[in-house]
Amino acid sequence: MELCVALDLPTQEENLELIEKIKEHDVWLKVGLRSYIRDGEAFLLAIKKINPDFKIFLDLKLYDIPNTMADAAESIMGLGVDMFNVHASAGRRAMSSVMQRLEKYEERPLVLAVTALTSFSEDEFSAVYEKDIALKADQFAKDAQESGLDGVVCSAYESASIKNITNKEFMTLTPGIRPFGEDSGDQKRVADVAFAKEQLVDFIVVGRPIYQAQNPSEVVSKILDLI
């Protein structure tokens, strides 16, 4: 299991200050929609300048027609990130188009598909997808695997089932991790590190418990110890 730190702070300067505080740790950094729209490629370069060994997960959740998603994925190749994601609900043809476009590259980032956002309650999800979260997440994961992706984004509660219907090498990344029982905030399906480990999660994403701490580096150390 690996730790991915979410860079969700209001300004680039605050995110960079956080990165400086945790730069000695072997972790992934998640650059999400707000940070990337606001700060762009320059932010990615600034991260690598602090520590070139940081691995970057570009969390943009691509969702469009197949050719546009493939074009976007190829553009991401020029950013030097180590992982990015798409929406599984874009469909198999779109996910396959992304992976086919990346075939010509000797090295490529990991590509994951978002199944069910961890902010969804069961009722909210059913209103959109007309299925229970667990059933639809399994279906999305199978679609992603058969489309050639490396794994999925899901909650810890779906991870073990997804591993069972795909294989143990098919990766699961779980947001909504509250390592020490912190408040769930706007997330519905949260879990701690121990439960994530039991569910065979490959990557845990932690944001607020780290960046709201007085000593983020100490919190990262404690999480890595738990892992």
C-alpha positions in Angstrom: 0.0 0.0 0.0 1.2 3.5 -0.8 0.2 6.9 0.5 -1.0 9.7 -1.8 -1.2 13.1 -0.3 -4.0 15.3 -1.7 -2.9 18.9 -2.6 -6.2 20.6 -2.0 -5.2 23.9 -0.4 -6.6 27.2 -1.5 -3.4 28.5 -3.1 -0.4 27.2 -4.9 1.8 28.8 -2.3 0.1 26.9 0.5 0.4 23.6 -1.4 4.1 24.2 -2.0 4.6 25.0 1.6 3.0 21.7 2.5 5.2 19.8 0.0 8.3 21.4 1.5 7.2 20.1 4.9 6.8 16.5 3.7 9.6 16.4 1.0 11.7 13.8 2.8 8.9 11.2 2.6 8.4 8.6 -0.1 4.8 9.5 -1.1 2.6 10.3 -4.1 1.1 13.7 -4.5 -2.4 14.2 -5.9 -3.0 17.3 -8.0 -6.7 17.7 -8.4 -9.0 19.7 -10.6 -8.9 23.0 -8.8 -5.1 23.0 -8.3 -4.4 22.1 -12.0 -6.9 24.6 -13.5 -5.5 27.3 -11.2 -1.8 26.6 -11.4 -1.3 24.4 -14.5 1.8 22.7 -15.6 4.0 25.2 -13.8 2.7 23.7 -10.5 3.8 20.2 -11.6 7.3 21.5 -12.4 7.4 23.3 -9.1 6.7 20.0 -7.3 9.5 18.2 -9.1 11.9 21.0 -8.3 11.3 20.4 -4.6 11.8 16.7 -4.9 12.2 15.0 -8.3 11.4 11.7 -6.8 7.8 12.6 -5.9 5.3 10.7 -8.0 2.3 12.7 -9.2 -1.3 11.6 -9.6 -3.1 14.0 -11.9 -6.7 13.7 -10.7 -8.8 15.3 -13.5 -11.3 12.4 -14.1 -11.5 12.7 -17.9 -15.0 12.3 -19.2 -15.9 13.2 -22.8 -16.4 11.5 -26.2 -13.8 8.8 -26.9 -11.6 10.7 -29.3 -11.5 13.8 -27.0 -10.5 11.6 -24.1 -7.8 10.0 -26.1 -6.5 13.4 -27.2 -6.5 14.6 -23.6 -4.7 11.5 -22.5 -2.0 12.0 -25.1 -1.6 15.6 -24.0 -1.1 14.4 -20.4 1.8 12.3 -21.6 3.8 15.5 -22.1 3.3 16.6 -18.4 5.5 14.0 -16.8 2.9 12.7 -14.4 2.9 9.1 -13.1 -0.8 8.4 -12.9 -4.1 9.9 -14.1 -7.7 9.0 -14.2 -10.8 8.9 -16.3 -14.5 8.3 -15.6 -15.6 4.7 -16.1 -19.0 5.9 -16.9 -17.7 7.3 -20.1 -17.9 3.7 -21.3 -15.7 0.9 -22.6 -15.1 2.5 -26.0 -13.8 5.7 -24.4 -11.5 3.8 -22.0 -10.3 1.6 -24.8 -9.6 4.6 -27.0 -7.5 6.1 -24.3 -5.4 3.0 -23.8 -5.0 2.4 -27.6 -3.7 6.0 -28.0 -1.1 5.4 -25.3 0.1 2.1 -26.8 2.8 3.8 -28.9 4.7 5.1 -25.9 7.3 2.9 -24.3 6.5 4.2 -20.9 3.2 5.7 -19.8 1.5 6.7 -16.6 -0.8 4.4 -14.7 -4.4 4.9 -15.8 -7.3 4.4 -13.4 -11.0 4.7 -13.9 -13.3 6.4 -11.3 -16.2 4.1 -10.3 -18.3 5.8 -7.7 -17.3 9.1 -6.1 -16.8 8.7 -2.3 -19.1 11.7 -1.8 -22.1 9.7 -3.0 -24.5 8.3 -0.5 -26.4 5.1 -1.6 -29.6 7.1 -2.4 -27.7 9.8 -4.4 -25.8 7.2 -6.4 -29.0 5.2 -7.2 -30.7 8.3 -8.4 -28.0 8.8 -11.0 -27.0 5.2 -12.0 -30.1 3.2 -10.9 -28.0 0.6 -9.2 -26.4 0.0 -5.8 -22.9 1.4 -5.5 -21.3 -2.0 -4.9 -22.9 -3.6 -8.0 -22.2 -0.7 -10.3 -18.6 -0.3 -9.0 -17.9 -4.0 -9.8 -19.3 -3.5 -13.3 -17.3 -0.4 -13.9 -14.2 -2.1 -12.6 -14.7 -5.1 -15.0 -15.2 -2.6 -17.9 -12.0 -0.8 -17.0 -10.0 -4.0 -16.7 -11.3 -5.3 -20.0 -10.5 -1.9 -21.6 -6.8 -2.3 -20.6 -6.7 0.1 -17.6 -4.4 -0.5 -14.6 -7.1 -0.1 -11.9 -9.9 2.0 -10.5 -10.7 4.7 -8.0 -13.2 3.4 -5.5 -14.0 3.5 -1.8 -12.3 1.0 0.6 -15.7 -0.8 0.8 -15.6 -1.8 -2.8 -11.9 -2.7 -3.1 -12.0 -6.4 -2.1 -14.9 -7.2 -4.3 -13.3 -5.5 -7.2 -10.0 -7.4 -6.6 -12.1 -10.6 -6.5 -13.8 -10.1 -9.9 -10.7 -8.8 -11.6 -7.4 -9.9 -10.1 -5.1 -8.9 -7.2 -2.8 -7.0 -9.6 -5.7 -4.7 -10.7 -5.1 -1.6 -8.6 -7.5 0.2 -6.3 -7.0 3.7 -5.1 -9.3 5.0 -2.3 -10.0 8.6 -1.4 -11.9 9.3 1.8 -9.3 7.8 4.2 -9.4 9.1 7.7 -6.4 7.5 9.4 -7.1 8.4 13.0 -10.9 8.6 13.1 -11.2 12.3 11.9 -14.4 13.9 10.8 -15.6 12.6 7.4 -16.4 16.1 6.1 -18.1 16.0 2.7 -17.2 12.3 2.1 -19.8 9.6 2.8 -17.9 6.3 2.5 -14.8 6.9 4.6 -12.5 4.3 6.2 -9.3 4.1 8.3 -6.0 2.6 7.2 -6.5 -0.8 8.9 -9.7 -1.4 7.0 -8.2 -0.3 3.7 -5.4 -2.8 4.3 -7.9 -5.5 5.0 -9.6 -4.7 1.7 -6.3 -4.9 -0.3 -6.2 -1.3 -1.3 -3.1 -0.3 -3.2 -3.2 3.5 -2.8 -4.8 5.5 0.0 -5.5 9.2 -0.5 -5.3 11.4 2.6 -5.8 15.2 2.5 -7.2 17.1 5.5 -5.8 15.0 8.3 -2.3 15.9 6.8 -2.6 19.5 5.6 -4.7 20.6 8.6 -2.2 19.2 11.1 0.3 21.4 13.0 3.0 19.0 11.9 2.1 17.5 8.6 5.4 15.6 8.4 4.7 13.9 11.7 1.3 12.8 10.5 2.7 11.4 7.3 5.2 9.4 9.3 2.5 8.0 11.5 0.4 7.0 8.4 3.4 5.4 6.8 4.0 3.4 10.0 0.4 2.2 9.9 0.9 1.2 6.2 
